[in-house]
Amino acid sequence: MYAQMIKTARSGVKTREEMTEQERAFQDKIDADIKIEPRDWMPDDYRATLIRQIGQHAHSEVVGQLPEGNWITRAPTLERKAILLAKVQDEAGHGLYLYSAAETLGESRDELVRLLHEGRMKYSSIFNYPTLNWADIGAVGWLVDGAAIVNQVALQRTSYGPYARAMVRICKEESFHARQGYHAMMKMALGSPEQRKMAQDALNRLWFPAMMMFGPHDSESTHSEQSMAWKIKVKSNDELRQQFVDQTIPQIEYLGLELPEPGIKWNEDRGHYDFSDPDWSEFMDVLRGNGPCNVDRMNARRKAWDDGEWVRDGLLEHARKKAARAVAAE
Ligand code: BYC
């Protein structure tokens, strides 16, 4: 359904005069902060935008397991191993809540996964970067989950009820993830000179990819204007990026690490930190599939899907037999 809808999606936000009566009533609900629920009428583009964003979000959670899963067997202690295992498992659960939220819009999980595997849907650019050593796992928890929380706390107020409610639970778990990442970074940053060097290197390499998670500048963002009018997004890409920078710089200072780039400076007039842009051409290149790990990530996901076919088939057959037995017993 989504594949069909994106072909017909219109661009530009309609004025009240251009809206039909039904669309005006819908916008009035949005403006009054009344949540939209699955059985409510909604414009096709609202549905398509949600399926795109929620689907992309679900795929990010699932693909996001790969860079961390890579380190479960090599975590430095049994405790760190158990914590990382639990975190990676949480990400699978987040994917599940989000695919379920997309299902309430009439789009099946199988279809979304098919579109991902065919390269027709995206997932967060950040997961196309490698995790080279243990410090990277700390930095991912701290910076990547930290960036995700900034975005997802705002999404708890998104206008679509099932998405907003999924975010509440996800945010609770993500905040635990960010803390465990920061704790791992503290151990490294306050450890031996070699550990400290690894922590600094991880921060330096992951800083700009984390900044890219918020998407392009508002002026370059295709969907922001309409998504904000519909309150699918309640804060813009640039607002969220600034919030992330402002909350993260004091955390870097607490670790005693150097700032990852020279453009970071407190701006007294704005009451915010200034910072440099990431390399947006690199961002676009990663989105086109040319990041360091895009090919590996997609191959891993396609293989997992194919390897899991017997489990899906077994469960479906069990459900079919159970239903048939229930009918026979009536
Ligand atoms: N990466 O018009 P824009 C996690 C695309 S998982 C890739 O601003 P929008 C975690 C965008 O899709 C957290 N693509 O878009 C998991 C659009 O392309 P299409 C993931 C990006 O949607 C495991 C085009 O660029 N979080 O934390 O209004 C372990 C123009 O952009 C990116 C979410 O998914 C990107 N970074 O705003 C650890 C949050 N940025 O679709 C951690 C939910 C932009 O037209 N999503 N694009 O082909 C959102 O809040 C919004 O979708 C975004 C982008 C802010 C990301």
Residues whose N, C-alpha, C, O or C-beta is under 5 A from the ligand:
A	BS01	BYC	Q53 Q56 H57 S60 E61 G64 Q65 E91 K122 Y123 S124 S125 V144 D145 A148 N151 M212 M213 F214 G215 P216 S221 T222 H223 S224 S227
